[in-house]
């Protein structure tokens, strides 16, 4: 089996934020290589329990192996964390002491060229976290109408040259199907004026946008965060790591909404909305990686951690 390598981001901050305890039941929605999960189980010994999900078969296999010292205390389900209701029902678990969600693409997925996530090396245009899924990056790039493709690049990648890139993709695919990451990267680079290619790889935003579309990363995200927070016991914590502004904005808004009480017009003599505060923010501003962590793991640069507690 290919070795699954992934450096956990904001590990100590997450563990402290979860307020781990023996006997607690914890949910790791993106198990990856199992690094965060390992620490959750270690620090909730001797009888803390973990329920985890992931879509990547390699990740599940690697995490299962890594967590062998805690056999009997964890279960990993091949599922999107957004399907937590079904997973928890199958597990026979109603309430949780902590939830951890890490929305980042794993180091393994970026470094394993054949997965087609990276623009740095030529590979098949894939980007599926679940290799059994039907929709791939090749499908998005070749089969989506030009206008829809431009909208995805603009909304998911926050790419200012979305229309130009989409037009050039459409022109190129009329000559032949685009099947390689190298082809796409070249089209993006040619579409962006030279003076705007500074400050990092110009392909990053386009590849991010297409990856988000392929994996439906933002679809139902707010509802899933809210639903998982409502599965917490009183005093339970939810920790969420995001890697771009769209995800962070969704998490921030959900936390803010769940942390607010009555939202009635202040002119009303009594509350008629019935809204009750559900969460207490633990981090009023997101936590970011320390200089030490950034030196060891440059991919932590864009990571933001938000933590809230059930009231």
N, C-alpha and C positions, 0 to 999 in steps of 0.2 A: 504493500500500500504506500502511496506517496505520503511523505511526512507532512503533517499539517502543522505549520509554524505560525504563531500569531502572538504578538506582544499585547498584553492587556493594557488598556488605556485607563488612567485615573484609578488604578486598582485600590490603593489605600483610601482614597477619598470615597470610593463606592462602599468599601467594607465598613468604614466608619459611619457613613451615611445610613447604611442599612440597620445599624444598631443590632447586630447579630446576637443571638442568644441560643443556648442549648434548648432543644425541644421545639424551636421555631420551624415554620414551614415557609420555604422561599421559592420564588418563581424566577427563573432566568430565561427570558424570552428569546435570546439569541446566544446559544451556548458556545458557538464558535469552537475553538480548540479546548475549551473547558477551564481556562485559567481563572476567570472570575468564579465559576462554579466550584472549582477546587477550594478556593479560599473561603467561599460561603460555607462549604461543608466542613472544612477544617476548623473554622472559627465558631461554628455552631455545634461542635462536638460536645458530648458524645452521641446525641440523638437528634440533632437538627436534620431536617429533610429537605430535599430539593426536587422540584419539578422543572424540567427544562424543555425547550423546543428549539428546533432549527430546521431549515429546509435543505441544507447541504449534507449529502450523504458522507462526504469525507470528514466534515466537521463532527457529525454525530459519532462516527467510528473513532475519531481521534479523542473526542471528549469521553466516550465510554471507556476507552483504555486508560486515559489519564485519571479518571475518577474511580478506578478499580479499588483503591484503598478504602473507599467508602461504600463498598458493595452493600446493597440492601437499604441504603439511605437516599437513593436517587432514582429517578426515571426520566429518560429522554424520549420525547415524542417527535417524529418527523412531521412538523406542522408549522404553519405561520403562527407567531405569537398572537395574531389578531383572532385566531380561533381558540382563544383561551377558555371560553365557556365549554366547548366540546372537550378540550384536553382535561380541564379540571373535573368535569363530570366523569370522564373515563377513569381518572385517577381516584375518584371518590373523595375529592377535597373541596370543601366549601369556602374556607377562609384562609388568608395568607398573612404571614408576619412581615413579609417583605417582597418587593418586586424590583428586579433589575432588567432594564432594557438598554441594549447597546446597539444603536442603529448603524454602526460603521461596517463597511466592507472589510472582511478579514485580510490580514497580510497575505495569507495563503491564496485567497482568491485573486488578489492583485498580482502576486508573484508567479502564480501558476499560469504560464503564458496561454495554455490551451483553453482557459476559461474565457479569454477575450474581454477581460475587464480593463486592461491597461492599454494606454495609447503609446507606451514607451517601446513596445515590441510588437512585431507583426504576428497576428494570430487570427483564427477564425472569429468572425464577428458574432459573439454569443451573449455573454453577460448574464446568463441565467443563474441565480443562486440555487434554484432547484433544477438540476439538469434534466429532469423529467417533464418540466413545464413546456407547454406548446409554443409560447411566444418567445422569440429570441431577438437580439439586437439586429440581426440581419433582416428579420421580418419588418421591424419598425422602420429601418433605414430604407428598405426597398419598396415596401407596400403601403406605407401611410401616405395619404395625400400631402402635397407640399405644404399647404396651409396648416394642416394639423401638426406636421413635423416642426414647422416654425414656431407654433404655439408651445409645443413641448420644450423646445430649446429655450424659448423666452421665459416660460413660467418655471420650469424645473431646473434649468441651468442658469437662469438670470443672465442670459447671453445677449448682449446688445446687438450683435450682428446675426441674430437668429434668422431673419428673413433672407439674408445673403447666403448664409450657410445652407439653408433649406433649398434655396433656388439652385445652388451649385450641386447639391446632392441629387436633386431631381434631374438636372442636366446630365450628370454623370451616369445615373442609372438607366437613362434612355439608351446609352451606348452599351450597357451591360450591367448585370447584377453586381452590387457591391457586397463582397463576401469577407473582406479582411479588415482588421483594425487599422492596418497601415494605409489602406485606401481611404478610409474615413478620415484618419488623422491628416493625410495630405490635402484632402478637400477642405477641411476646417482651416488648415494653415493658409491655404491659398485664398480663403474667403475673408480673412482678417487683415486689415491694413498693417503694414510692417511696424508702424509706430505704436500699435496697440498689442504687439506680440511680446512686449516686455513684462517683467514681473511674474514670470511663471509660465508653464506650458499653456499655450492658447487652446489646446484641445480639451483641457480638463472639464470645462463647463458643459461642452457638448456630450462628452462621454458620461458625465454625471447625469445629465438630463435623460439620456437614452436608457441608462441603467435603472433610473427611478421608474421610468415608464414600463420597461420590461418586467420588473419585479413588483409593480404596483405598490411602491414603498409608501406613498403618501395617502393612498386610497384607504379610507376608514381609520386612519392613524389616530385622530383625535378621539373618536369613539372608543377605540381599543384602550387608549391611555385612561380615559374616564372609567371604562368598565373595570379595568384591572385595579384602579385606585379604590373603587367601590367594593372590591373583594378583600381589601385589607381589614384586619382587625383594628380596633381602636389602638392607636399608638404605633401601628405598622407603618413602614416607610416604603416609598417608591423612589427609585433612583433611575434617571434617564440620561444617557449619553447621546448627544446628537453631534453631527459633523457638518451640517450646513444650515443656513439661516431658515430655510423653509420648514425643516423638522423642528428646529428650536422654537420658531414662532408658534407652531401648533402646540407644542408642549407648554410653552409659557402661557398661552391663552387658556388652555385647559386648566392648568394649575391656578391661574388667576380667577377663573370662573368658579372653580370648586372651593376656592378660599374665601369667596365673597358670601355675605349673608343676604338679607333682604335687598331686593333690587327695585322695590316699589318707588314710585314718584314720591319725593320727600314731602310733597304737599298733602299726601294722604294721612289721615289721623292714625290709622292702624295698617299693619302689613296685610296685604291680600295675596301676595305672590306665594307665600309659604316656603320660600327658598331658605335652606339652612346651610351653614358652612360645613364643608365636608373635609377639607384639607387645611393644614397649616404649613406655610412655606418654611423650609429649613434653610434654604439658600435663597436670599432675596435677589442676588445676582448669580449667574452661573459660575461654577468653579471651572478653572482651566488648568492645564498642565503646568507643572513647575519647570524652571529652567533645566533642572537635573533630568527630568523625564524627557524634555524636548531634545536634549543632547543624546539620549539613548534611543528615542523613538520619534523621529520627525513627523510621523503620521498623527501624532497627538496634537499637532499645532492647532487644528481647527476644532478639537473636541471641546464640548461644553457639557457640564454635568449640572442637572437641576434635581433637587431633592425636596420631597414634601412628606408630611406625616398625616395619617388619618386621625380625625378628631371625633 
